Structure formats: C-alpha cells, structure tokens
Amino acid sequence: MIPILFQSQHFVVLNKPAGLPVHPGPSGGTSVEDSFPMLSRRRDGPWLVHRLDADTAGCLVVALRKQALLAAQAAFAAGSARKTYWAVVHGIPMAASGEISNRLQKRSTPAGWRMEPGPDGVPACTGWRLMGGAGDLAWLELQPWTGRTHQIRVHCAALGHPIVGDPIYGRGDEPMQLLARAIDLPLVPPIAATAPPPPHMRPALLACGWPGGDAGG
C-alpha cells in the first residue's frame, strides 16, 4: 500500500514512490491506480486529481468523490493550488532565487517525445530558490505557477542546472532526484500535505544542508 500523507472523506494525498507510474503502461505493470480499490469501494471513483511523472516522488492528490474531483480540478485550473517541489540539480546557480518563464511545446524525436521551449508552446512559469549546495550539486525549492508537462524538469535544464538523474533533460545515470514536496489546496476544508524526501535523495540533500528528519528549509 502506498503511504498516505493526508486523508479525509473526500480526498487522500499519497506519498508516491519514485519509479511508480500513476497509470498502467502499454505493457501493463504496477501503477498507482492498483491501490484504488483499497482507498474506496465506491463504483464512481477514486480519481487522480493531477499527475506526477513516474520518476517523481511525493504528494499525489486522489479524489474519492466526483464532486470533490471537480472542486480540486477547478482549483488547479484557477491556479490556486500551491505546489512545492524539491530538486537536486547539477551545478550551483549564481543567484539565490529567480523565475523562469517561457513557452513549452511538445516535440517528437526518434528517441521519443520531449518538451522544449518554443514560440508555439503554452506559457509556463516556475519560481525557484537556492536552499543549499555542496560541490557540484545544489538543492532547489521550486514552485510551478503553471502546470505544464515536465515543466520543472525543462525549466531546471533551461536554467543550466538539470535535475540529477533526469533521463530526458539530464544525464539519466541514476534515479531522478525530484520530489513533489508539498501540496496545498484552498478547498473547504483545505488540503495540505508534506512528503518526506525519499531514501535516494537524502544523501545529496543532507550534503547540501538539509537538516534531516522531516524538517524543511
């Protein structure tokens, strides 16, 4: 069973493990949706409110009722959902914080599809803050103001600091170090959850100044 970070009559927030897709792939295999029968026995649910890449760990919101799903999706569409990510990236930014804003579009290549900046894309904006660093690694806290596919991964690469382990926009030589750290949805009642860093991210985060435990920066 996937660990639960938050639970109410209408929602759960799961702590999705890195490497677990939210949907079954074309060839099958385990996914987040396999856990749905254990979350609710109702015929009309559960539903994913949003999605995370398979290699991303952390907060994933699941609605247990259709009306709750619509309310949460409206909050995401309105931009009122507050999402916080942690990433370990290659290289240390010169600035302490900043914002990346561009247009992202999908491009197909012989190796598969990827997102990239382009004039025909949709607007994407991410705020970031340097939390610490060690050697050639930096710990970034990121807040996506929009919710585009691969947004944080593309924006870190565009910043010149790809996420460690990113198989598409970085080197991909180890597990990707990206965590959906926290989620806040201004519903009634509100949803708020924080995910601890997964084991494969902890050594780098500790080296970069993370105090350990479930404390943040």
PEQUIPE-V440574 format. One record per run of one state. SS is the DSSP state (H for helix, E for strand, C for the rest). FROM is the first residue (numbers start at 1). TO is the last residue. Records with the same first field share a line. If there is no record, write none. Layout:
SS: FROM-TO  FROM-TO
This chain:
C: 1-3  8-10  17-20  22-24  26-27  29-30  40-46  49-56  64-65  79-81  91-96  110-111  118-121  135-136  145-150  159-162  164-177  186-190  195-198  208-217
E: 4-7  11-16  21-21  25-25  28-28  31-31  47-48  57-63  82-90  97-109  112-117  122-134  137-144  163-163  178-185  191-194
H: 32-39  66-78  151-158  199-207
